[in-house]
Amino acid sequence: MTTSSPILVALDFATAAQALDCARTLSPKDCRIKIGKELFTQSGPQLVESIQDLGFEVFLDLKFHDIPNTVAAAVDAAARLGVWMVNVHASGGRKMMTAAREALEKHQKRPLLIAVTILTSLSDEELFEIGYMAGAGTMVEHLAALTQSCGLDGVVSSAQEAGVLRNNLGQDFKLITPGIRLPESTKDDQTRILTPEAAIAAGANYLVVGRPITRSPDPAAALAHIIERIAAS
Ligand code: C5P
């Protein structure tokens, strides 16, 4: 099922059983599901298929970063699995991103292909240490522009960067934004956070929301509350 909801629920659990229990409390009318490295490494394509069998579209968040041939084959495998969105690291470069895009072109129903620019966990000091001398803000804008010029569909960005990227890159480029918190929820380990309605106002197309939904005693109610806040804004 496809949905108009902008919410991508990050199903960050250690086991397939926990992930499926949580997914079964939600409706594919209200959200899509993001499956990341922990769960995929633990439970593999079978879990992706189980989530899809429940009716959800899946964002396979494996952030591929390798030589062009390998990344092209990996996104091709993701497309054959039937996922809705897949991602790569922009710092893999133009040839890699282009090879990934071209690998998806032969699929009738291809996944959206997006890139990660700079991991939001990296400080400017850490970026200098690995030789990225321009600092995070400049690098994010630079890598997002490169991603667009390689014909990808969008980037993952912090909610704070969304406004600048929306201005720089136009209306059609997709922005996927984690770090979403409600005023009443705990920050967990997120530092730069925005409310759902502020992230949408800044230009985000899709919001990745994990713990505020998955660790809630009533995940469906938490999701409904987020959707209502966006609708009311
Ligand atoms: O639980 P929470 O809402 O913080 O989950 C956010 C999700 O988004 C996690 O799956 C996390 O890995 C992912 N993410 C993030 N920050 C980024 C990129 C991805 O929190 N910059």
Residues whose N, C-alpha, C, O or C-beta is under 5 A from the ligand:
A	BS01	C5P	A10 D12 T120 P178 G179 I180 V208 V209 G210 R211 P212
